[in-house]
Amino acid sequence: MNGPATTSGAPDGDEESLICSASGVSSALPSSQRCIGEMPKILAGRYCLERLLGAGGMGVVYRARDLLHEQYGDPDPYVAVKMLSEELGDAPDAGALLYSEFALSRRLSHPNVLRPYTFEVDAAQRRVFITMELMRGLTLDKLLCESPLGLPWPELKPIAIPLLDAIAHTHGRGVVHGDIKPSNVMLSAEGVRLFDFGLGLTEEGPLKGLPSLNRQRLDAWTPAYAAPELLEGSPLSACTDLYSLACVLYELASGRHPYRRLPSTQARDTGLERELKAPRNLPRRYWTALRTALALDPERRSISVTQLRALMAGGSFWW
């Protein structure tokens, strides 16, 4: 939602990065120091918090050791622990908000989607939290900082296709991500990882019965990547995910956001769509499809993530 939580200098020399979507995690260290002082050393008698990976107005993420796994000789007992901030933690639906994220991500099983482990309650500390895979790698926003002109297609394609795969799988399982942006995608030694389903929802299936949470009151959407209809109060959908994804792909191919990082409503109202040009690193045969996905009018986004994936993987044209 509001940016990455990244830290480096891990014991194994790898960079560790984690983003919190429902937690609005950023890498602002002053709030990090405050959060460290407020947190217990051990949660649920098992998870030893070692280092804050990120903190923001909505939540915190820690690197932690799983003491049970360590006791049985696991050479890599590290996990990420995610919880809501003190401010949100006191809200009546705080536990439901975090559990919704856990339930949505648990519904997915794909090599390019972050793996959640458990949803936990520490009754003594009055904390609910999620444990999940501790990722080591580079988020795409950091990668873009290192590639200001975008990535050549031979480097971009191995990122774009797994990301499209992950989102197609997500939609196929009836789940909408809700916050696709460069800081919510990681490139690691294990490949691409999509994560942060804190703003997501399910459109169908057994999770449809999860508590209805008012995400609008969180003011959580990222304006530069959220579709205009979403900013104007329309519900999340596969079509709004498609728009966010298209912005990310355009940025990876050009080094620039398609609409100057302006809120999409402002981009629409000022006619920026008429100024769109094909990214320098995107093969021309894909431009029509990507431009369609970037349409600021949802009625003109007449392509699916699956169709876009098939085309960019070398399939036939979608129209």
N, C-alpha and C positions, 0 to 999 in steps of 0.2 A: 504494500500500500504506500508507505511514505519513504521507502528507501531501504538499502541493505544494511545488515549487521555483519560486519566483516572483521576478522581479527587474524593476525598472522603470528608466526613464531611458535607454532605448536611443537611439542616435544619431538615429533617425528620429522620436523622441518617442513611439513606441508602447510599451505594456507588453509584455514578453516573458514567457511562462510555459511551463514544461515540467514534467511530472511523470514520475517513473521508477517504474514498478511493480515490476519485478524488482530495482530498485535501492533501493527504500524511501527515496526522496528526500524530504528536508524542507528548509525554508528556514533551518535553524539556521546562523547565520553563523560561530560559532567553528569548527565542523568544516569549513566552507567555506574559511576562511582556511588551515587546515591542509592541505586538499587542494590548494589553489592552489600552495602552496609545494612540494608533492611532485610536481606534474605537469610533464612536459616542455612546452616552448613550442610545438613542432610535432610532430604525429603523422604517421607514414607519409610524411614529407617533403612533406605537402600541406595539412594542416589546422592552421591557426594558432589556438591556443586563446586567446580574448580575455577571457572573463568566465565565472565560475562561475554557473550558473543555480540550482543547488541541490545539496545533499549530505546524505547520511544514512548510516545504518549499513550499507546494502547497495550504495550506488552514488553516482555523480556524473554530472551533466549540465552541459555547457559550451556556450556560444555560441562558434562558431569561424568563421573565414574560410576558404573553399576557395581556396587560392592558385592552383590551376590555372584555375578559373573566373575569378578576378580577373585573371589574366594575359591572358586572352582578352577582357577588357573587360566581363564581367558586372557590371551595376550593383548587383546584390544577391547577392553571393557567400556569404551567411551560411547556415550550417547549424547544427543541434544535434548535438553529439557525446555519446553515452551510453556509459559503461563501468561495470564493477563496481568496488566499493570494493577497497582493498588487502586487506582481510580475506577477502572472497569471491574476489578475483582469484587467490589462492593455492590455492583449492580445486581438486581434480582435474577437476571437471566445470564449472568456471567458464566456459570458452569455450563449452561446450555450452549452458549456461543462457542466455547472451546470444544465441547463434545461434538457439536455439529461439524467442526473442522475435522476432528478425528474420524468421525463416522464416514464422512464423505471420502476422505483420502484412503481409509481402510477398504472402501468398496472397490478401489482401483487396484489392479495388479498389472503393472507394466514396467519394463526395465528403465524407462525414461521418466518415471514418476517417483518422487521421494517416498520411501517406505516409512509409515508410522509404525510404532511398536505397541505402546499401551496408553490407555487413558487412566490416570491415577488420581486418587484423593488422599491427601494428608489431612486427616481429621484434626489432629492436634494443632497443626499450623493453619488450618482452615484454608488450604490451597488445593486447587485442582490444576493438573498439568498433563501435558502430553510428553511421552518420550518417543524419540524418533531417530532415524539414521543421522549420524554426524557426517556431514558432507565435507569433503576436502577438494577445493578447486577454485574456480574463478567464475563469478557471476558475469552475465553478458554485459552489464553496464560497465564493469571493470575492463572487460575485453574491448569494448568500444572505445574506452579511453586510450587503449594501446593501439587502436586501429582507427584513427580519426577519419580516414577516407573509406572506411568500410572494408569488408573482407572479400578477397577474390572468390569467385564462384567455387573453385575447387576446395577452398577452405570453408566457405559458407554452407555448401550443400550438406556436408556431414553433420552440421548443426541443425539446419533447417528441417531435414527429413525426419530425424528423431523427434524434434519438437512437434512437428505436424503429426507424427505418429502418436505421441503422448496425448495431444489434445483430441485427436480423432477417437482414441480409446476412451478418453474421459467422456466425451459426448456420447459415444456408443453405450456407455454405462449409465446414461441419463444424468450425468453430473455436469454442471457448468462451473468453470473455474472462477471467473469474476474479476480477476486482477492480473491478467497476463501482461508482463512488462519485462524489460531486460534484467532487472534486479531480482526477478522471481524465477530465473532460469540459470542453472549452473552448468558449466563445462568442467568435468572432472576426469580423473584417470579412468573412471568407470563409464564415462560417456555423459550425455546430456541428461539433466534432471530438471523436471518441472516441479515446483513446490508452492506452498502457501495457498491452501484452499479455505482460508479463514473467511473470505467473502463469498465462497461458493454456495451453491444450493443444488438440490436434486430435482429434476423435472418429472421423474417417474420412479417406480419401484418401491421397495419397502421403506426407504429412507424418506419418502414423501411425508411420512407421519412425524418427522422430527419437529420440535417446537418451532413455531414461526417467529423468526427474529427480525427485528426492525433494523436493518443495516443502514438505512437512510439516515437515521439519527446519529450514526457514527461518523457521518461525513467522510467516508473512507475511500471513495473512488479516487483513482489517480487521473486527474482531468486530461492529461496529455495522451492517455492510452484508453480511457473509457469512451465508449461510443456516445454520440450526442443524445440519443434517446435515453441512455442510462442516466446521464447527468440531469435529464429533465424528468426523471421519475419513473420511466418505464422499467419493467422487471428485467433481470438478467436473462440471457438466452444464449443459445449457441451462436446466434448472429452477433451479439455484442462481443463474445469471445473472439469471433472471426475478425472483427475490426481491430481489436487489441493485438492479436497475432500478426495481422497485416502490417501494423505500425512497427512492430518489432522486426519483422523480416525486411521491411523497407530500410530501417535504420541500420541493420547489419549489412545490407548491400550497398549503402551509400555513405554511412557515417553520420547521416543527418536524419532527424525526425521528419516525416512527410509534411507535417503541418507546424513546423517551427516550435514544437513543444507547447503550443497554445492549447487551451481547453478546446475540445472538439466542437463545442457549440459556437465558440468564437471563430474557429476556423471555418465552420459552415457559414456563419452569418457574414463573414468578410470575403467569402468566395475563394478561399485558398485552394479548393479542390481544382479549380480551373488552371492553377499554376503548376500542378503536379507534373513532374518529368520522370522518366524511367531512371531508376538507379544505375549508376555506371557499372556496377558489378553483377547486375542481374541479366541473364540471357534475355534477349528481346522477346523470344517466344513466350516468356512467362509474364510479361508486363501487363497485358490485357487482363489476365486473371487476377493479378495482385492489385491492380487498380480497381477492379470491381470489388474486391474485398475491402478496399480503403474507402468505399463510397460513404459519404456522410449522411446520405439518405438510406435508411435501412431497407427500403423497398428495392433499391438498386444493388444490394449486396446479394446477387443471385448466384452464389457459388457456396459450396460447403467446404469445410476443412478437409474432408476426405477427398473431394475433387481437386482441391489445390495441392494436396499431398501427392495424389496420383500424377498430376501434371508435372510437378517439379521433380518427381522421381524418374521422369522419362516416359510417362504414359501419354495417351492420346489427349487431344484438346478437349476441354470440358463443355464447350458450347455446341 
